[in-house]
Amino acid sequence: MLNPYYRYPKNLVLGVGKKIMMNRTNISLPNPIYHFMIIVAYMLVPSLKISAAILSVSQFITESQTLVSHRGVFELGFFSPGNSKNRYLGIWYKTITIDRVVWVANWANPINDSAGILTFSSTGNLELRQHDSVAWSTTYRKQAQNPVAELLDNGNLVVRNEGDTDPEAYLWQSFDYPSDTLLPGMKLGWDLRTALEWKITAWKSPEDPSPGDFSFRLNLYNYPEFYLMKGRVKYHRLGPWNGLYFSGATNQNPNQLYEIKYVVKNDSMYVMNEVEKFCFLTVKNSSAAAIVRVKITETSLQIQVWEEERQYWSIYTTIPGDRCDEYAVCGAYGNCRISQSPVCQCLEGFTPRSQQEWSTMDWSQGCVVNKSSSCEGDRFVKHPGLKVPETDHVDLYENIDLEECREKCLNNCYCVAYTNSDIRGGGKGCVHWYFELNDIRQFETGGQDLYIRMPALESVNQEEQHGHTTSVKIKIATPIAAISGILLFCIFVMYRVRRSSADKSKTKDNLKKQLEDLDLRLFDLLTITTATNNFSLNNKIGQGGFGPVYKGKLADGRDVAVKRLSSSSGQGITEFMTEVKLIAKLQHRNLVKLLGCCIRGQEKILVYEYMVNGSLDSFVFDQIKGKFLDWPQRLDIIFGIARGLLYLHQDSRLRIIHRDLKASNILLDEKLNPKISDFGMARAFGGDQTEGNTNRVVGTYGYMAPEYAVDGLFSIKSDVFSFGILLLEIICGNKNRALCHGNQTLNLVGYAWTLWKEQNVLQLIDSNIMDSCVIQEVLRCIHVSLLCVQQYPEDRPTMTSVIQMLGSEMELVEPKEPGFFPRRISNEGKLLANLNQMTSNNELTITLLNAR
């Protein structure tokens, strides 16, 4: 049908010599005449009719119409699920009559009558409209030129420029936004270039396709793995891909019908090469026309096969399939074996942490090693046929063999287990585990070998790495009755002193070796105290979230910044070294470089390159020093911060969320180039909120995103929120604290939003840059900042989009109301109290326990 939202020419010719006058946005005819002319258009202009599978920019679909893929496999149109009266735009199997919907467009925003219409907007976006409101729409990353929508025979609805059939050139595709079904050819995982996540989410109920509790998604650990999540709680872990299958898959035998593969796609154009990580479903014998899908329900993940004769979905695999499929059912170092009763046993050499709880079949506390490790003399015990432990704290080495993997783990006292990352062809690659081993399962057949570190006395008489067995010859010394008690005591004391000294030396050697591998220096405490004049107050240049920062001068004349972690930081040596490794692997011109560290007793110290111009806040919030930063310099700083944040989110191997981005954590070198600093609160992207320290809300009031401050939920979008605040502060020269506007007290975000609605945002510009600024550039930066601080994370752009928007003249969408938008305050006393409270909160770095 003709599209009433399409911008037609003013004179549309229908037939020979007949003209109908139309305006540029809709048809200016009374409804009866309009409907009559639509019928005439159908009869006289066949080219305007909807083809079987393609919708052009001049057409639209209403309630009674559908698109059908070329071979009639899939159909797109409006439907109502179950007994619901709500209407949804969806895709379904055309020839299947039950449980056939595979994709829903407006699953969270239903239409409540039959007035829905699918059409192209005047800007070329595909929109689902109800009367004058938009219920759902597409967005593109590049310019649309005469777009068309096409329903493919694989169930993918694509929008492309007419004549362009290259899948890489699609403007948009439904396969990028799965609902509850994974079809063959769809991806589950991540596009690392755009931070686009492909995941499937269960319907809330058979009558309500809005997102329910269950989802299936890929966590981007160093050794990635898929999880079935119930809300934010891990429900099942599929295990990492080992080259042949997912380690936790209970059915590891190949079948003749389908296969699931995991792919890491590389592109040398990007810093870390990896641009996509995903798994996908393929049907092996396409000629057999088998219909296979992966569907997530309200309780499980299922692989289903359609049986045409019985007209029935046969369930081929269900996850979780048994008690051992439940996440971490046996706790740390517990091994789940479904054929035994009870199903949980401690690994050999370990005992229950709480025997009382264990005897009541509460295994959640897990197991502990019988004898603690001293590192020296440790060996590895081989445990065959396992689902390997959770990979949230691992290192992955893809280019070394198992022998080198063993040696590296043995020389690192914090490495507790290792195995091959790829078991094909006898095995290759290497994975090292740190901290406790969690969610282990024993398979009767199949599974992987895992080599677990054990103290020397616990390793004897157990199978070693190469499958050899060893025995210990126990020598019983002849008692020497003549030795006096005092001499025995002296010998014992001497032994303990020497052993302690040897252990310390061993630990120091291990630390030194690890730091050398990272190209870092292990400083001794005397060097640090000398460099900082014994941590003199005169040398103190700042206060970080976990301790003070001092300026120091090394013996070679180099200036350094010394961060001394306070004893209350809660970090042990293992956590500290993990943080050091994390920071050391981040290399970018807009990130502060770590030079080394110092560990001595309770002292844990980080040594960074020194930034001569200090922090950004000392410039932008100072009326005198602010004059030294004109607009071109501030714009360069904005781009530098954005590039550094993009590297953390997308291009670094570990994909980091900073969690404390603010002006005082942006340092300026001698050329005023910005460098992001203070990674004490940073976390690797993809981790669960309840793991490690991630159940603590840490950061600075005034910069924290609403979902993080209130619920403890963080993502790359919470960093984007902080960047938006920082962008406003750089433009305005004011902190995000209370400001007066009429009879309102507003923080900087609220003030900017109010001026934006009043179309008076030029009032925001810092007087120090009024003479040097380019108004259009400043307005664009303000626009982008308001997009970054929107209330809901899904509305905020990624840093990739931010850089594109800042560096181009592309059209920007209208921002929605920002997070933490304050209410009107009429009482003067409340106004002053709120001013004081907001000002003090903005200066405070916080840690809230159990924020949720």
N, C-alpha and C positions, 0 to 999 in steps of 0.2 A: 504494500500500500504506500501511497505518498506520505512522506514524513512531514508533519506539520511543524516540527522543530528545526527542520533544515532550512537554511537561508536560500530560498529560491530566487531566481531572477524576478524582477517585478512583473514581467510579462511572460507567462508560461503558455506556450502554444500547444493546444490539444486538437489534433486533427488538422484539417486544411482551413486556414484563414480564421480559426476561432481562437480568441484570447480570453484568458481569465486574469483579472487584476489581483495580485497578491502583494502583501507587504513582505519585509525581509525576515520576519520571525514567525509569523503564522498566517493562516489563510483568513483573509478579512471578509468572510461570507457568513451569513447566518447559518446555524447548524443544519437545518433541512437542506438548504442549497449546497452546503459543504459536502454532506453525505451523498447527495445526488451526483455532485461533480466527481467524487471519488469513484463512484460506479462507472461514470462516463470515462474517467481516466483509465480504468481497468480495461474497458472495451476498446478504447481508441489507441491506447499506448501500451502495448504488451510488454515493452521493455521495462516498464515500471513495476511489473509484477515481481513478487518474490520468487527466486529460483528455488530449487529443492533444498540446497544446502547453504546458499549465500545470501546475506543481507547487505544491500548497498546503502550508501549514505542517503539516498533519496527514498528509502523504504522504512517501514516499521512493522512490528508484530504486536498484535493485540491478543486478547484472551482466547479467541477461537482459532488462532493460527500457530503454526509451528515451523521450525526448520528441521529438515531430515537430512542426515548425512548421505553422501552419494550412493552408497550401497545399501542404505536403509538399516544400518546397524543401530545408530543412535538418533534421538530426537530431542529437540529443545523447545520448551514452551512453558506455560503456566500450569501449576498443579497445586492441590491441597493434600498434605500428608494425613493419612489415617482419617480420623473424624474431625480434623481441624477445619475451620472455615477460612483460615488465613490462606492467602495466595502467595506462591513463591515461583520465581523463575528458576528452572532446573533443566538438567540433562538426564535422560533415562534410556535404558535399552528399549528399542521400539518393539521388538517381538516378544519380550518377556513380560509377563503379566503380574508377577508378585515381586515385592522388594526390589524394584528395578531402578530407583533413582540413584545416580552416581555423583551428582554435583549440584550444588545449590548456590545461586548468586547472592541473593538477599537473605541468607539464612538467619541473620540476627535482626532483620528489619522487614517483617512481612507486610504485604499489602492486604488491607482489610475489606476490599471490595473487588469488583471485576473491572476496575478502571485502569489496570496496569498496561503499560505500553513500553516496548523495547525499541529504542530509536537511537540515532546518532545526534549528538548535540551540535550546536553551531561551531564548536571548536574541534569536532571530530571524535570526541569521546563517546563510547557506547554507554548509554544510560538507560536505567529502568526508572520510569516515572509513574507517579500516581497523581493525577491532576497537576498541580503546579509544583509539587515537591519531587526531589530525586531520592529514590529508595536505595539505589546502588549505581555505581559507575566505574568505569575503567580509568586508569591513568597511564600515560606513556612516558618513556624516557627519551623519545626523539619525536621529531615533527611528523604529524600525520598528513599525508597527501592523498586525498580521495580514498579514504579507508573503506574496507569491506570486512564484514564478519562472516566467518565460514565455520560450519560444524564438520569436523573431519570424522572419518570412519573409525578412528581410535578413541572417539569420545572427547576430543580436545576442541574447544571453541576458541578460535584464533581471530585476532584482528590484525590485518595486514594492509599495506598499501596495495591498491589494485594492480595486478600484474606481477607482484613480488611474492613468490612462493617459497623463498628460502626460509627455513625454520629459524635460522639465526637472526633474520630480519623482522620477525614478528613484532608488531607494536605491543601486543598483549596476548596472553593465552591463559585459559582456565587451568591448564596443567600446573601453572605456577601458584595456584591458590586452591589446593585440594580441599575437599569437604571431609567426608567420612570414608571415602573409597579410594584405593590405589589401583588404577588400571594399568595394564601392560604399557610400558613406555613412559609412565609418569615417574617423577623423581621424588625421593624422600631424603632430605638432607639440607645442604646449605649452598647457596651461591655466595662465595666469599667476596666477590667483587662488589656486590650490592647489599650484602647482609640480608638477603632474602632467604627466609626459611621455608622449606617444603615439609609440611607435617600433615598428618590426618588427625581429625578430631571427631569424636563420637557425637551423635545427636543427643540433645537433652532427653528426648523421648520420641517414640514413634510418631507422635503428632507435632513435635517441635524440633526442627532441624538446627536450632541455634546451638552454639558450642556447649557440649556437656563437660563432665569431669574428666573423661578419659582422652588422652592424646598419645600419639606415637611419634617420637622425634629423635633426632641425632644430637648427642652432646659432643661438643667439639673439644674433647680432651686431646692430648698429644697422640693418643691411640684411641680414636673416636669409637663410640658405641651407641647403639639405639636403646631407648628406654620406653616402656609403657608407663605413662604417668597418670596418676589419679590426682587431679589438681596439681599441686606442686610437690606431691609425695611420690617417690619412686615405687612403682608397683611390680615391675618386672624389668630385668636387664637382659637384653639379648646377647650381650657379650660382643667383643670386637671382631672384626673380619680378619680371618687368619689366612686368607688366600684361597681357601676352598669353601668355607662356610662360616657363619657366625658362631663363635666359640660356645655360646649357651644354647644353640639350637638342639632340641631333643631328637629331631629327625634329621640326621646328618647324611643319610643315604640319598643319592640322586634319584629323581623320578623321571618318567617319560613324558610328563605333561607340561611342567613349567620349571623355571629356575629363577632364583633371586641372586643378583650380583651386586657387588659394591665397587664403586669407581671413584678414583681421585683424578680429577681432570686438571692438567697443568697448562700454564701459559707463560712463556718466558718474558712476556711484556710486564709481568707483575713481579714485585720484589721477591716474594716467597714462592713464586711459580704456581702454587696450588690455587685454583680459582673456583673449583666445585668439588664437593664431597657428597656422594649420594648413593643410595641403593635403588634398584629398579627391578620390576617384575617382567619376565619375558615368557611367552608361550613357545614351547619347543617346536611343536608341529602345527604351524599356522594353517596348513591345508586341512587339518581336521576340524577347523572352525570351533575349537574349544573356547569356552568363555570362562576365564579365570579372573578372579579379583581378590584383593586384600581389603577387608572391611573391618573397621573398628566399631565395636558395639558399646553398650553401656557397661559391660563387664569384661570384655576380652578383645583380643585381636584374632581375626580368623582369615584363613585362606579358603575361599569358596570356589566351587566348580559347578557350573550349571548343567543339570541333567535334563536334556530335552525330552526324553521319553517320559520321565516321571514329573516333568515340570516342577523342578525342585532344586534348591541350592544345597548341594552336598558340601559339608564342612570337611575339608581335607586336613587342616591343622588348626589347633586352637592354642593361643598363648594368653595366660599361663595354662599349662596342661596338667600340672600336678602340684603337690605341696612344695616340692623343691624348686619350682619355677617362681615362687614368691620371692621378692627381693630380700636378700640378706636374712633369710629365715633362721639361719644357724649362727648369725653374728660373726664377729671377726675370728678368723682362724678356725671356724667351724666348717665341717664338710657335710653336705646334704647328700644322702644316698637313699633313693626312693625305695629300694628293695629291702631295706633294713627297718627294724623297729626298735627304738625310735629312729626317725630319719636323720637326726643330727648326731654326729660324733665330732670330737675334736681331732684335728690332724695329729699324726703321730709326733710325740714330743711336746704336746700341748695338753693342758687340763682346763676344765671349766673355770671361768672367772668367779662364778658363784655356784658352788655345788648344790646349794639349796634351791636356787632358781632352776638350775639344770634338771634336777630330779623331778620338778613339777612340769617339765617340758616347756619351760620358758627359756629359750636359747638366745634371746636377744642380746645378752651381755657378752656372748661369745666365749673365746678361750684365750689363755695366756701361755707363754712358753714356760716349760718346767724350770729351765735354768737360763738366766739372763746372759746375753752375749757380751763378751769383752772385745769383740772384733778380731783380736789376734787369735789365730788358730781356727777360726770359723770354717765350716765346710757347708756344702749344699746337699740337700736330700732331694732325690727325684721322686715326684708324685705324678704317676701317669694317669691318663684318662680323665682329666679335669676340665670343667668350665673355668677358664682363667679368672683371677680376681678382678674386681672393679678397677678401672684404669684412670681414676680421677687424679692420682698422683704417680705418674710414670714418666720416664724418659724413653724416647723411641730412637733407635739407631738402625736405619734401614740398610746400611751397607757393610755390616760386619757379621761374622759367622758366630756360631754358638760358643766356640772356645774363647774368642775375644770378648764375647758378651759376658762369659763367666768371669774372666779376669778383671774386667772393668767393674763388675758388681762386687767381686771379692775385695777389691782395693778401695771400695767406697763403703764405709761402715754404715751408711744410711740406706744402702740398697738391701732390701729384705728378700727379694726373689727375682728370678729372671726366666725368660724363655725366648723361643723364636717368635718373631712377629708374623712370619709367613712360613707355613709348614709344607708348602709345595716343594717337590724335588729334594726331599731330605732336610729341608729347613733352611731359612736364611733370615737376616734381620734380627733385631734384638730389642727386647723390652725390659726395662728395669722398674721394679715396684719399690715405692717408699711408703713408710707408715704401715698401718695395719692392712692385712689382706682380708677383703670382705667379699661376700656373696660367691662362695665356692661351691661347686656341685661335682659329685662323682658320677661318671657315666659307666655303665656296665660294658659297653663297647664304644669305641671312638674316643673323643675327647683329646686333650693336649697334655703334653708333659710340662710340669712346672717344677722349677728348682728353687727350694726354699732354704734360706740361710738358717743354720742351726749352730749353737755352741759346739765346741769340739767334742765334749763328752756326750752330747746328744746325737752326734753324727755317726758315731761308731756303730758297726754292725748294721748300718742301713745303706740302701743302694745309693751310690754316688752318681755324679753327673753322667759318666760314660757307661753306666750300667754295671760297673765292677762292684764287688763286695769286698769289704776289708774287715779285718778282725783286729782287735786290740789285745796284745799280750800283757796281761796284768801281772806286774811283778810285785811280789810281797816282800817288803824289806824286813830284814831280821831286826827284831827289837833291840835297841841299844839301851840297856837299863842304866848305864853309868852316867848318862847325860843329865845334868841337873836341870831343875825347872827353870832356873834363871837363864841358862844358856838356851834352852828351848824358846823361851820368851823372846830373847834377843834375836835369835835366828828368824822367828816369826815376824818380828817388827821389821828387821832388815829386808825380809822377803816382800812384805807389803809395801814398803817404801820404794823398793826397786821396781816392783810390779806397777805401782801407781805411776812412777816416773816413766816406765816403758809405755804404759797405756797412753799417757799424755803425749809422749813423743810420737806414738803411732797415730793418735788423733790429729796432732799437728801436721804430721807428714801427709795424712789423708786430705786434710783441709787444704794444705799447700798444693797438693797435686790437683785437686778439683779446681782451685782458683787458677792454676797454671793452664789447665784445659780451657778455661774461660778467658784467658789472657788478662787475669786480674792479679794484683799484688796482695800478699798477706803482710800487713804492716804489724810491727811489734808495738806494744803499748808505749814504750819509751819514746819511739819516733813520733807518735801522735801527741803525747803530752808535751814534748819539746816543741813541736810545731805550733801548738795552741797556747804556749805559755801556761801549761798545766790547766787548760780549760779556763783561762782567765775571762772574767766578765767583759773585759775590754775587747776580747776577741769574739764575743758572741754577736752573731749577725742575724739570728732568727730563732724561731721556735716552731718546730714541726709538730705533727700530730702525735709522734711517739718520742719526742725528745728535742733538746736544743741543738742548734747548728752554730759551729764556730769557724772562723777563718783561721787557716793555718799556713805556715810556710815550711816546706820540706827542706832538707839539707841541700838539695840541688837548686834551690831558689824558686821552685814552682809554688804558686799559691793554690791552695786546695780548700774545699768546703768539707768540714768534718761534722757528720751527724752522729751524735751520741745517743743511742737508744736508752730510754729510761728503764729502770728495773721493773717498773709497773706495766711495761708494754705487753707482758705476758708471752713473749717469744722465748722459746728454748733454742738451743743451738741448731737443732734440726730445722725448725721453722725459719730461723734466721738464714741458714744456708739456702733453704728453698727460695726465700725472698731474694737473696743475693744472685742466685742462678737466674731467677726471673728477670731481674733488672739488667744483668749482664748481657742477656740475649737480645735486649732491645737496643738496636743501633739505628739512629736516625738523627739528622741534623737539627731537628726541633725537639729532641729529648736530651736531658742532661746526661752526660756520660759518667758511669761509675768507674773509678780508678782502682779501687780495692777495698779491703775491710780489715778489721782488727777484732780478734776474739781472745779475751783473757779473763778467765773467771766469769764474773757477772757482767763484765764490760763487753758490749757488742757495738761496734762502730763502723759506719760506712764513710768512705772517702770519695768525694765527687770532684769533678773539675770545678774551678771557682769562676763564678760569673761576676765580672767587675762592676756591672751596673745594677746589681741587686735584683729585686723583684719588681714586677710590673706595677703592683699596687703603690709602690713608693713614687711612681711617676704620675699615674692617671688620677690618683686621689689627692695630689698635692698641687695647689694652685701655682706654686713657683716652678717646680720641676716639670709640671705638666706642660709648660710652654715649650719644653725641649722636644716634645713629641707632637709634631704637626700631623695633619691628616694622612699624607702619604706614608709616613712612618707607622702610624697606627693601623692603616690598612695592611701594610706588610706584616705587622705583628699578628693581625687577625688571620691572615692567610697562613702564616707560619704555625700558629696554634692549631688551626683546622687541619693542616697537613700532618702535624704530629699526632693529633687525635685519630685521624684516618688511618695512619700507620698502626696505631695500637688496636683499632677496631678491626682492621681488614688485612693489612699487609704484613704484620708481624706474625711469626709462626705460632705464637701463643694466644693471639687475639685477646688483648687486655682491656678490662674496664677500669678506669682510673679511680672513680668514686670520690675524688676530692679535688676536682678541677676548680680553681679559683685564682684570682689575680696574684695572691701572694705565693702561689705555686708555679707561676710563670716567671722564669728568670731571663735576664737580658745580658747578652755578651757585650764585648767592646763595640760591636757594630749595631747594637740594639736588636740583634736577631733573637727571637723568643725561643725558649727551651722549657718544655714541660718537666717539672721535677716532683719529688716527694711521692714515691710509689709505695709507701708503707701501707696504704689502704687498698692498693690495686688488687684485683682478682682476675683470674683467667676466665675468659668468656665461656659460657656453656655449663659451668658448674652449678650445682643445686644450691639454693639459698641456705639450706640447713647444714651444709658441709663446712668443715674447718671453722673459720671465723665468719663465714658468710651469714650466720644467723644474727650477727650484730650489725646494727645500723651505725655506720661510721661516716663521718663527713662534716660539712660545715653548714649550719643554718644559713638560709639565704641562697644557697647554691643547690640544695638537694631537690630532686624531682619529687612530686607529691606521692607517687606510688612507692618510692623508696623510703621517704621519711615516715609515712604512715604504716605501710605494710611490709617494709623491708624488701620489696621487689626491686631488683636492679637489672639493667641491661645496657646495651650500647645507647639506648634512647635516654637513659638517666644521665649519661655523660653529655648527650646532645642538649639536654635541658640546662646543665651547668654551663655549657658553651654559650647558650643563648643569653644567660645572665651575664656572663663575662663580656660578651659582645656589646650588650647594652651599657655596661659599666665603662668600657673603652670609649664608646661614643659620647656618653654623658659626662664622664669624669666624676660620677657619684657612685657610692656603694649601694647595694640593694637593701636600703634601709628605708625607714618611714619618711615620706615627703607629704607636704600639705598641698591639696588642690581643692579650692573652694571649701566646702564643709566636709571634706573627706580626708582621711589619713590613708595614704597609699604607699606601698613599697615601690621600688623603682619599676618593677614589672607592671604593677597596677597603674602607676602613673603613665608609663609608656602606652599601655593599652587604652587608657582613657583619652590620651592625646591622639592616639591613632583613630579612635572612633570619632573624635571631634575634628579629624583631618587637620591637626595642628602639631604634628610630630617634630617640626623644626625647633620647637621649644626645648627639645631634649638635647640638642647639640651643645657640647662643651664650648664655652666661650673662647677657650684657648685654641680651638681649631676652626673657628668661624671664618677666619680670613683665608685659610689654606684648604678648606674642604671643597669637594665637588658634591653639590647637593644631591645629584642623582645617585652617586655612589653611597652617600650616607643614608638616603632614604631606602635604598635597596638593602643595606646592612640592617637597618631597623626592621624592615619587613621580614628578613630572614631570621632575625633574633626572635621575633614574635612567633614565627613558625616553630622555632626550636623550643619555646617555653609553653607550648600548648598543653592543656590539662592531661590529655590521654597520650600515652607513648606511641600508640599506633598512628596518631596524627602527625607526630614529629618526623622530620626528614632524617635520613642517614647522613653521615659526614660526607659521603660521596656526593649526595644531592646538594648538601650545603655548599661544597666547593664549586659545584657546577652552577648553582644559583648565584653565588657571589661573583663568579668570574665570567658571567655571560649576561645577555640581555633577554634570556628566556622569560616567558610570562610566569608570574608567581601566583599561586592560589591565595585566596583570602585566609588569613589566620583565624583560628577559633579562639575562644576565651582561654587565657593562660591559667596555669595551675597556681594555687594559693592566691586567688584574686580576692582582696579584702573587701569587707562589707562597709557600708556607710556608717560613720560614727558621729553622732550628734552631740554627745556630752563632752565638754571640753576636758574634764578630768580624765575620762577614758582615753581621750585623744593623747594627752601627755603621757599617760601610763603606757599606752601602746607604743608611742614613739620610743620611750626608754627601753621597753622590752625588746622591740625589734632591733634597736641599735646594738644592744648588748649581745643578742643572739647571733647577729651577723659576724661577730668577732670570735665566736666560740667554736672550736673543733670538738665534736662530741662522739661518744660511743654509747649507744643505748643497748642494753641487754634485753633480749626477747621482746623486740619492738612489736611483734605481732601478737 
